[in-house]
């Protein structure tokens, strides 16, 4: 897969103990990469990272600590960097906006500064969010050249992180100077609402529903009419890995921002997503709530991924319906039988991508 470009490469992942980071570490481990993870210890039990038992170097480090971060980079000498460490929750950002900006903005600057100081890095992919765009409740999907913005502190911090990436790229890693003044290419990836097994974060739709189902309780759904670009975690990761592979191969024109959204652009509301999860796990009980002092959340979010399709030959594989089915099954199997379906989901996803003839499966 990915032209075997990751086999034997030193790859550093920030945020490897989190939901998306643990899935990425698992996949890269299977691709034969030599891995180092940099993150805070996982929050709570159970957590996906510890369930996977990935054999890799793991450094517990706050990305706000530039000195320690730089020392880890200098010792490991990564060739590729995937930056996923973040404060990832909208509602938590209202409770602690200063920490959200410190982690997501200053932390991203620290990672890129560590990249700048470390001469071994050839490719860096910074993961932000679909919420980095100035949300104008547009009917169309947001494109990569739409303005950055953000109403809530989380969304604004992701827009700021994109500006940090663009600044470092222009100032230190200009694609036009690649191979002459420097050897590092930097890009960013913006994914939609990512689902999949192993997410136990607070105040997030799927974890809240699954925790309630495991306890026999009713999950209360906020904003059931809101629309989100739902996609399985493996969809976004295949995009990041495709992008990272292009950068490692020296493709300077790929040093840019990229959207990776769901295969099916059909709008799906929060309420419809919750019902789809219940169809796969009937023990799920759903209710609704409309708190009088709820913080602002965008009503409509969608991504235009035509750039990735045309220039990266990247396409989504699983429909939202398959995404919901796989996600609910993962939690159902875990809570009923202690079974972790991560490897099976990855194998089936790759098989579906191969059947679809996607170039990254070669």
C-alpha positions, -999 to 999 in steps of 0.1 A, spaced: 0 0 0 10 36 -6 38 24 -29 55 8 1 69 42 9 65 39 46 83 6 50 114 11 71 108 49 74 111 67 108 77 82 113 67 104 143 31 108 153 19 134 178 -13 125 196 -8 87 191 -26 79 223 -58 96 211 -86 82 189 -74 90 154 -37 89 164 -40 53 178 -57 41 145 -29 58 125 -2 42 146 -18 8 141 -20 13 104 16 26 100 28 -2 122 13 -27 97 29 -8 69 64 -15 84 72 20 96 95 26 126 73 46 149 77 71 177 46 86 193 45 119 213 14 126 233 -1 130 268 -10 98 286 -44 85 274 -74 98 293 -94 72 312 -101 35 308 -108 19 284 -88 36 257 -81 25 222 -43 30 224 -39 5 253 -63 -20 237 -42 -21 205 -9 -28 222 12 -13 194 49 -21 197 65 13 192 84 40 210 61 61 231 70 95 246 46 112 270 53 148 263 31 180 262 36 196 228 37 230 245 71 219 259 93 229 229 126 220 246 115 184 253 98 181 219 130 192 201 151 167 220 128 139 210 130 149 174 168 152 176 170 117 191 146 99 168 154 118 136 120 113 119 116 113 81 79 119 83 57 136 109 20 134 114 7 160 138 -26 150 154 -21 161 190 -48 186 200 -75 197 223 -103 182 200 -136 192 217 -158 221 209 -176 222 243 -144 219 263 -130 248 243 -158 270 258 -148 259 293 -111 264 288 -104 286 257 -69 296 267 -57 260 269 -74 252 236 -55 280 219 -23 271 237 -24 235 226 -39 239 191 -21 270 180 11 274 200 15 235 201 13 234 163 39 261 160 61 241 184 58 209 163 67 228 131 96 245 149 109 211 160 105 200 123 124 231 112 153 224 136 155 187 127 172 182 94 159 147 89 122 155 82 111 152 46 74 153 50 50 168 77 12 165 76 -6 187 101 -42 176 109 -67 203 116 -105 201 111 -134 209 88 -142 235 114 -112 256 104 -133 274 78 -153 306 85 -187 289 88 -213 308 69 -239 280 69 -234 275 32 -253 249 13 -222 239 -6 -191 222 8 -162 243 19 -132 244 -4 -96 247 4 -94 283 -7 -123 295 15 -113 318 43 -102 304 77 -123 314 107 -143 299 136 -170 310 159 -162 289 190 -126 287 205 -120 252 191 -130 261 156 -110 294 157 -80 276 171 -81 252 141 -83 282 117 -54 297 135 -34 264 132 -39 265 94 -25 301 94 5 288 114 11 260 89 8 285 59 32 309 76 59 282 83 55 268 48 60 303 32 88 313 56 109 282 59 95 254 36 85 271 4 77 245 -22 96 265 -49 128 262 -28 124 224 -22 156 206 -29 176 238 -30 172 257 3 155 229 22 143 193 20 110 195 39 74 196 25 45 206 48 8 201 42 -24 201 62 -54 178 62 -89 188 70 -113 160 77 -150 159 86 -167 144 116 -148 112 121 -164 80 136 -151 46 144 -144 23 173 -123 33 202 -134 69 208 -143 76 244 -141 114 244 -165 134 264 -193 154 249 -191 137 215 -221 120 199 -209 84 193 -190 79 226 -220 94 245 -244 70 228 -222 40 233 -215 47 269 -252 50 276 -260 18 257 -234 -1 277 -251 10 309 -286 5 297 -293 42 298 -309 67 273 -286 89 253 -298 125 250 -291 140 216 -284 177 212 -292 195 179 -307 165 160 -313 186 129 -276 197 125 -258 184 94 -223 170 96 -199 154 71 -198 119 87 -169 96 78 -151 66 92 -117 73 108 -100 51 81 -113 74 54 -94 104 68 -63 84 76 -61 70 40 -61 107 30 -33 117 54 -12 87 44 -18 94 7 -7 130 12 23 120 33 34 96 7 33 123 -20 54 146 2 79 119 10 83 112 -27 93 149 -32 60 162 -47 64 199 -39 30 207 -55 13 187 -28 25 210 0 -8 226 6 -41 223 24 -65 194 16 -100 183 24 -108 146 31 -145 141 34 -171 113 32 -176 92 0 -213 101 -1 -221 138 -1 -257 132 9 -265 154 39 -270 134 71 -283 150 103 -272 142 138 -306 126 145 -303 104 114 -268 93 124 -280 83 159 -308 63 144 -284 45 120 -263 35 150 -293 22 168 -303 0 138 -270 -19 142 -272 -21 181 -308 -22 191 -299 -18 228 -292 19 221 -319 41 236 -323 77 223 -339 108 236 -334 145 229 -325 175 249 -325 213 242 -306 230 270 -315 266 274 -280 279 277 -262 256 251 -231 271 235 -232 279 198 -226 250 174 -227 252 136 -259 239 121 -244 228 87 -209 216 78 -198 200 45 -166 196 27 -158 198 -11 -132 171 -17 -128 175 -55 -93 188 -51 -81 156 -34 -100 135 -59 -85 152 -89 -49 159 -77 -43 131 -52 -65 105 -68 -80 101 -33 -116 90 -29 -138 79 0 -146 42 2 -174 36 28 -207 54 26 -221 70 58 -244 40 62 -214 17 63 -195 40 86 -224 40 111 -228 2 108 -191 -5 114 -189 20 143 -219 6 161 -207 -30 156 -172 -21 170 -187 -9 203 -213 -36 204 -187 -63 201 -164 -46 226 -191 -42 253 -207 -76 247 -176 -97 243 -145 -76 249 -136 -80 212 -116 -53 194 -126 -51 157 -99 -26 147 -77 -50 126 -108 -65 110 -122 -30 101 -88 -20 86 -86 -53 65 -121 -48 52 -116 -12 44 -84 -19 24 -102 -47 6 -130 -23 -4 -105 3 -16 -88 -23 -37 -120 -34 -52 -127 2 -60 -93 4 -78 -79 32 -56 -43 39 -64 -30 40 -28 -38 3 -24 -9 -6 -47 
